[in-house]
Structures are given as structure tokens and as C-alpha cells.
Amino acid sequence: MTGSNIYIFQVDAFTKKPFSGNPAAVCITDSKMEEGWMQKVAQEMNLSETAFLWPSNDKSFNLKWFTPTTEVDLCGHATLAAAKILFSQNYLSQSEKNEITFNTNSGKLTANLIDNMIELDFPIEREVALEEYDELIRALRIGYSSIKFVGKNQFDFLVEVESEEKLGEIAPDHNKLAELTERGVIVTSASSLPSYDFVSRFFAPAVGVAEDPVTGSAHCNLGPYWKDRLHKDELIAYQDSDRGGEIKVKVDEQNDRVILGGQAVVVFKGRLYCANKLLIKDCVKVQL
């Protein structure tokens, strides 16, 4: 790969069908690029996350995630998208074809290809219950009678509401949420359908994402949260956004890990088209 051949893909994650699930961009380079350049590319792609990949010396891959406005420390759907590209676009040797290790700001993460499913090995995130949350609830525009629990993990707030119907009715004040949060708010309820164990929505205006279609990293908290309530180690989740998406969740409390399973679809491949590598930091034009 040369400076004029940096490829970028768009992948719909946590879905079997194109134009559903959560779209992420995946940009693959020979070496680490300037973070300012990565931020410009993410802004140009204007998706909830863009993943940037470059190889490490030990056959693993370095991975960073950017929203249109900032870098984030953990992102599930863009990791799934990155794994989909590596597995499906001939970037791996025969010995590596079913397992990938990513080096990230959240430590080492792995992705395994099992049949048509990609499983991501992520750290558990646990919430701490909050006693003061009036401003948050007002920003979400939820009636207090609908609230069953409010907590916070290191990234996000977690709110359980009484029903899937109430979950679907939420129309938050995004400006107010952006003032109150560092990243986002997970809102969840038990599922009304037997095919799913729980449902959720995710709002992150503080990092430039009003509502995320499907949020893998939120399930690092949702998995153990619903395991404790439903007494199940393996759960099927649905994120109830306009695009929607399904996530299989396995909770491994002994090792403090969550396994997130999902499928993904490659939508398109493009190239960041520049004269040479010295000029590429100023180039964000995608040639399709």
C-alpha cells in the first residue's frame, strides 16, 4: 500500500442486511497517521465512528476510533466493521484468518470469526447506582414514574425504564444532554418480544452523535446488568433505533469480559486519492 492507495470502506455492523445496523467507516494505512488527519477523515465520512487500522510488528493491528468531533476510547460497532474488512478483504495470512488482535486505548481486544458470526472480546463495564439524577431525567424528557434504575459507568449513564413502549417514546433535549455527559446515555428496558431479552437506545450528543443506531460498547455494561436481572449468561439484544440492530451477548464474569457477537455487511470501498504520502494529511477526497 502506498501513500496514494489508502483504502476506506463503509460497513453496516450488527446486521445481515445492507442499509440497516450501524454504519462505520474503516480506513487502513501502512503506519500511524497524524491524529489531526484521522479526525479530518472522520469528519469527512460523517458517520458515528470511523476506525483507523495499521499493522503492528507482532501481526496484530493497531486500532483507533473517531467520531466526527473527537476520538473515543472504545467502540464496538466500528471494531466489528474493522474485523469484517480484515476477514473479508484478504488482509490476513492463512494462519491469522480466524482471529485478530487489536491494540487500542482500552487494551488488547480480539475478534474471532465463527461461521458467519464475528465475536468481539471486550472488557466488562459496570455501573454504579446514582442518587442524584434530576437534570439527566429532565434532559431525557422521561417521567419519573417510568424510571426503574439510574447509574453510571466510566463512559456512560445507564437508565432503565419500565417498558419498551416508554423506551420508544423518548425524545431527549440533545443540547442539554451534551452539557451533562462526557460520552453518552444508555436507556434500556426488558423486551416485549420473546426473541429478545432486552432492548436499548443510545444517545451521545456530547461526542457528535445524537442517537447511535447500534452501540456495541454499551453492551459491555448492558450484558452484566441484564445478566444479574434475568439470571442468564447468554442474551440476545436489540437496539431500537431507526436502523435497528441485533447483538448476541455472552457474559464471562470469571474473566471480567463480555463477548459481543454480530454480523456485518460491506457497503462500499473507496480510496483516499492523493499525489503522495507527504500531501495525504491534507487530502480527504474519496474516489469511489
N, C-alpha and C positions, 0 to 999 in steps of 0.2 A: 504494500500500500504506500503511495507517495502522497506528498502534500496536496496534490491536485485530485487525489482519489480518496477522499474521506466520505464514507458512505453513511447515509442516515435512513432509518426505517421508521415506519409507523406501524404499531402493533396494537390490536384490541385485546386487552388482557381480561382474564376471568370470564371468558365466553367461548362458545363454539362457533359463533356466527359473526361475520363482519358487521361493523356499524352498530355494535352493542358492546357491553362491557365497558372497560375504561381504556381509552386510547393513551398510549405513551410513545414518545419518540426515543429511538436508540441510535446513538452516534458512536461509531467505532473508529479509533485512531491508533497510530503506531505507538505513541507515547503520550504522556500527560500534556494537555494543553493548558494555557493560562485560564485561571478561573473566570476572569472577566470575559474571555472569549466564550467559555461554556455558558455563562449567563446570557450573553447576547444570542447564542444559538437557541437556548431555551425560550427566550423572549420571542424570537422569530417563529419558533414552532407553535408557541401559544397553546400548549397543552398543559394539563395539570402537573405533569412531570416529564422531563427529558433525562434519560440515562446516558452517561458517558462511560465508555469502556476502553481500556487499553491493557495490553498483556503485561504480566509480571514475569520476573525471571524464573519463578518456580512453577510455571504452567498454570498458575491461577490468573484471574483477571482483576484489575482494579476497577472500582465502580463508584461513581458519584451521581447524585440526583439533584436536579434543579427544577424549581417551579419557574414561571415567567418572571418572578421577582426575587427569588432567594434560593440558596442551597438548603437542602433538608438532610437530616441525619439518617432517616430510614424511610423507605418507600417500597411497599410490597408489589404493586401492580407494575411499576417500571422495572423491578427486578425480574418479575415473571416475563416481561417483554424482552429484557436483555437475554435471559436464558433461552427464550424461544428463538431469537435470532442466532445465537451461538449454536444451538442444537440443529437448526434447520438450514443454515446458510453456509455449511462447510468450513466453519472456523475452528473446529476441533479435530484433533487426531483420533485415530481409531481407539486408542486406549482411554481417551477422555470423553468418549461420545455420550456417556450416560450420566456423568457427574461433573459439575462445575463448582469451583470455589471462588467466591468474590471477596476481595479485601475492601472494606468500607469503613465509614466513620462509626458504624455500630459493630465493628469487629468482623470476624470471618462469617460469611453466610454461604450456605451451599444450596445448589439446585440439582435435583435428580429427575431424570426422565424415566417414567414408569408407564409403559404403553403410550397412550396419548396424553397422559397427565404429567404436568411438571409440579414437583413438590419442593417447596422452599422451606429451609430450616432456619427459623428466626428465633430471637430471644423472647421469652415471656415478658409482657409488661403488665404490672399490677397497679390497680388504682388504690388510692387512699380516700376514704369517705370524707366529704366536706360537710360542715355545719352551716357555713355562710355561703349562699349562692343566689341571693335575690337578684343581683344585677344580671347574672348569667341567664336566669329563667326569664327575666323581662326581655332580654335581648333575643332569646329564642321564641318569645311570644307564646309560651305554654302556660296553661292554667296550673296553679299549684296542686290542685286536686289530682292532676294526671301524673304527677311525679312519684316514682317509687324509689329512686336512688339517684344521688349525685356524688361523683367522686372525681379524682384527677390522677393521671399517671404522669410520667416525666415529660410527655409530649402534649397530651390532650385531656380535655374534660370528658367525662363519661356520664351520660344521663339515661336512666331507664324510665320509659313512660309506660302507662298502664295497658296500652293496646296498640296493635298495628294500625288501626284506624287513626288514633291520635298521632302516631308517628308520621303518617302520610299527610296530615293536616298542617304540619309545622311549616311556617313561612317566616324565617327569622329576620331580624334587623341586622344586615350584614355589616354595616358600618359600626354598629355598637359591638358586635361580636369581634370585629377586628381590633377594637380597643381593649377588649377584655382577655384575649387569648394570645398565646405565643405561637401556637400552630392551629389547633382546631378543636371541634366538639363532636364527639361520637354520641348519637342518640339511638337508642335501641329498644326493642320490645320482643316478647315471645312471638313466635309466628302463629298466625291463624290457620295456616295450611299444614297438613301432616308431612308434606315433602320437605319442609324446612324446620329447623329447631328454633332459630331466631332470625330477626331482620334488623337492619340498621340503616342510618343515613349519616353522612359526614360533611360537616361544614368547616371550611378553613379559609375565610376571607383574609386573615392576617398574613397568609403567605400567597395571596393572589388567586385563591380557588374558592369561589362562592359555595359550590357544592360539588364534591368529588363523586364521580359515578360509581367507582368500586375501589375501596381502600384496603389493600392487603394489610398494611401495618396496624390499622385499627383493630384487626382481628387478633393481633398479639395480646391485646387486652380483652377483647370480646370473648375469645376462646376460653381462657381460665375463668372469666366472670360467669359465663353461662354453664361451664362445667360444674361449678360449685352449686348452681341453682337447679340444673337439670340432672346432675349426677351421671353425666356421660363424658367419656374421654374423646369420642369422635362425634363431631357435629357437622351439620350442613347449614350454611348460612346464605342469606340472600340480602344484597344491598339494594334497597328500594329507591333507586334514582330513576331518572327518565330513561337511561340506557339499561340499567339493571345489570347484575352480575352475580354469579354463584361461586362460593368458596367452600372447600372442604377443610375442616379444621381438626387437627389431632393435637391434644394437649399432653405433653410429656413433662409432668411436674418433677419427676425424679432428676431430670437433666435441665430443668428450667427452660424448656424450649417449646415452641409451637410449630407444627408442620402445617403449612398452608398449601393446599392443592388446587390447581386450576388449569384451564386450557387457554390458548391464545391463538389469534389469527393474524398473520402478516397482511397488512393492507396495501402498503406500497414501499418501494425502495427508491431512494434518490441519491444525489451526490452533491456535496458542497463543492462548488465549481470555482477554483481559483488558479491563478497562474503558477504560484509556487508556495512552498510552506512558509516562507517569510511573510507573505501577504495574507495568509489564510486567516490570521487573527482578525482581520478587518472584513472578512467575507462571510456573509450569511445567506447568500443566494442559493436556493435549492434548485438544481436542474433535475427535472423528472424525465 
